[in-house]
Amino acid sequence: MSKNTYAVAVRDVDLRLLLTVVRASAGDIYVNWPRDMEDPNWKPHGSWHASGQYHHKSYNHKLLPVQQRQKPDASFTDTGNLVTTEARLASVHAVNITCNPAEFTDVIEIPAAELPLERQRMLSIDVTEPTAELFMPHSYALDFRWLAKSSLRIPCPG
């Protein structure tokens, strides 16, 4: 398996990066919030390793106890949440990182109009079994109904 990096970005006047999702060649899955331009030691991320180890880190410290979950491989069953995070237009503007689609395997674009300033939106990034039905014909799926929460699904290799 080769490394795949996906951007979740907001389309406003231009395309701004919200977060990245990496499926590493070893099978690890990472969700990264780019912040190293503010502080090179600040690398907040959530990870679900090929071994099944699951944790979140910031400043190289684990934020919650490490969990042992099922391995994100062809034997994966059901769905497991990797992260649920707030998606706010104000945050995207504050971080202000331009998204260059050529740097990613694919880009999931959220229209700025879907992130109204007066309401909180949550984005859920879930790992699913290889045969899970997807919302979109890609290696991932994003439900853009945006009622209360949207979900990016990362199927395990089948």
N, C-alpha and C positions, 0 to 999 in steps of 0.2 A: 504494500500500500504506500502510495506517495503522500507527501504532506499537502493538505488542502487548507487554505486560509480564506475565510469568508469575512466580509465586512458587513456590519449593520450600520447604515448611514442614513442621515436625514437630508432630504432634498428641499432646500430652501432657495435662496438666491443661487447657491452652488451646493455641492455635495459635501457634507460634514460628517466625520466619523463619530459614531456613538460607541461602538465596541467591535472587537474581532472575535471570531470563533476559529480555532485551529484544530484540525484533526491531524495529529502528527503521524509520521510513518510507522512509529512503534505502536500506534493504537491509542495513545493518550489524547484526551480532548481538553482543550483550554478555552476559557472565555476570558479575554483581556480587556481591561479598561485603560486605554492609552493615557498615561499621565506623566511619562518620563520627561516631557519638556518642562514640566513644573519642578520636578525633583527626580533626578536619574535613579535614585534608590526606591522610588515609589512605583511599584509594579503590581497594582491590585489585580488579582485574577482568581478564578475558580478552576479547579482541575479534577478530572476523573481519569485516573491513570489506567493503563492496560491491565495492571495487576488488580484493579478494582478499588484501589485506594482513592478516596475522595476528600478534598479539603479546599479551603479558601485561604489565600495569603495576601498580605500587604506588608511592605517593608521587610520582606522575607520572613515574616512571622505568621504562623498558622493562627487564624482568627477563631476558629472553633475546633473542637476535638476532631481528629482524623476519624473518618468512618471507613469501614470496609464494606463495599457494595459488590454487586456482581460485575464481572469483567465486561467491558463494552466491546464485545466481539460477536461472532456469528451465533454463539449460544445465548446471547442476551434475550431476555423475555420481558414483555410488558413495556412500561415507560418509567423513566427515572428523571427527576428534575436535577439539572446541573446548577442553574442559577435562575432566580427571578429578580429582576432589577427594574428600577424606575427608568422610564424613557421620558425625558423632559427636554423641550426645545431650549429652555434657558441653560441647561447644562451643556448641551451641544454647542451653543454659542459661547459659553464661558471657556470651554476647553479649546474650541476653535481649531480643529485639525481638519485640513482638507483631505477628502478621500479621493485617491487616485485609483480608479477601477482596474487599471493595468497591473497594480500590485497585488491583486487578489484573484483567487479562483473564481469567485462570483461576488456580487454585491447585492444585498437586500436593501432596497431603498424604501424608506418610510417618508411619505409626503409630509412636509411641515404642518400642513393643515390637519393632519391626523393627531397632532400633539398640541391641542389647545392649551393656552397658558393657565386657564382656570381649572383644569382637571388633571388629575394624576393618571398616567398610563403606566401599566406594568408590562414588561416583556419577559416571558418565560422561555428558557432554553432547556429543552428536554432531550434526553437520549431515548431512542425507541428501538424496538426489535427490528431486525432486518426486513420483515414482511409487513411492517406497519403501513397502513394506508396514509398517503401524504396528501396535503392540500394542494400542492403544486407539483408539476412534473420535473422536479430537480432532485438532487441528492439530499435536499433538506426541504422543509416546508414552512411557510409562514402564514398564519391565519390573520388576514388583514381586516377582520370584522371589528377589531379594536373596541369591543363593547366594554370590557373591564380589563382584559388581559389578552395579549397576543402570544402566540407560541411558535418558537422556532424549533423544529424537530430534526434531530441528527440521527438517522438510522445507522445501526451498527452494520458492518459489512456482512453480506450474506453469502 
